[in-house]
Amino acid sequence: MNRATRSLIFSLGLKQPQAYFPDEKQVCLFNKRPILYRGFTPKSVQESINELQERLYAKGFLENISGKFDFETEEAVKEFQKLNNLRVDGIVGPLSWACLFYPKISRVRGITPPELQDAVKELQTILYEEGFFKKEPDGYFDRETERGVKRFQRVYGLKDDGLVGAATWAVLLGMRQKIDKSFPQLVYFVSPQFLFFWEQLLMISCILLGIYHSPIPSPAPHLNIALATAYALTCIVPFLLECLPLKHSSKTSLPLFKYAPYVLTGIFWKPIINYMGTLFNNS
């Protein structure tokens, strides 16, 4: 937008629309800044370019090693990224480096091929040092190694498929934050399906507790009716809690305290069910 257009917009009192996507300068802030460390020099950049071109040349993506990140090198990087399902931008970031130097590995039947054993051993070493793998590293991708990979992936928000690809390698090699030690570590090692089942069970148990220990004098329903009622109420309570002006606490000292509203729901289960029935009848 030129200066005359900006002046016209300002004089008319109109607001300039904000761009939805970040401009080039913002994108470059993350994609084109080098990884800095003590001892970083222009020589380090040159060594990285040389190493990049040698890898691309060895893999058949580059014909000439020039020592410069020229147009031919950029096109080779893009071709490599395209074949490895990476974002094709010509920028060699952590994922591109991981693909260049580390193979995609997973558990397969039979013996791990010799050319992959060094990579598997390095993977096991990292998992072993951080408590995700209990055996001494041996270079064989067995079932226990797969379990360790899945635990690691769940901890760091990766897809827990046991496949060690570019994203998992990049996080393994340091592109991550420290684990929050205050959070229960057992949660990291169970599947999301189990967590969902466990949370549903806690909700139902708290509602049943309120139903059968309610201070309001009323006959308690049979167990099968109470279970059906409690399960139905687990679908309603979360929406009710969002509508109520409650202040949610982020403290984890009393993690079970968040289920207290379900006990209260169990105490007043009959008025709630009657009210819901009235709403459905009126609609």
Secondary structure as GFF3:
##gff-version 3
##sequence-region A 1 283
A	DSSP	alpha_helix	3	12	.	.	.	ID=ss1
A	DSSP	alpha_helix	24	31	.	.	.	ID=ss2
A	DSSP	alpha_helix	42	58	.	.	.	ID=ss3
A	DSSP	alpha_helix	71	83	.	.	.	ID=ss4
A	DSSP	alpha_helix	94	101	.	.	.	ID=ss5
A	DSSP	alpha_helix	114	129	.	.	.	ID=ss6
A	DSSP	alpha_helix	143	155	.	.	.	ID=ss7
A	DSSP	alpha_helix	166	172	.	.	.	ID=ss8
A	DSSP	three_ten_helix	185	189	.	.	.	ID=ss9
A	DSSP	alpha_helix	192	212	.	.	.	ID=ss10
A	DSSP	alpha_helix	223	234	.	.	.	ID=ss11
A	DSSP	alpha_helix	237	243	.	.	.	ID=ss12
A	DSSP	three_ten_helix	255	259	.	.	.	ID=ss13
A	DSSP	alpha_helix	260	267	.	.	.	ID=ss14
A	DSSP	alpha_helix	269	282	.	.	.	ID=ss15
###
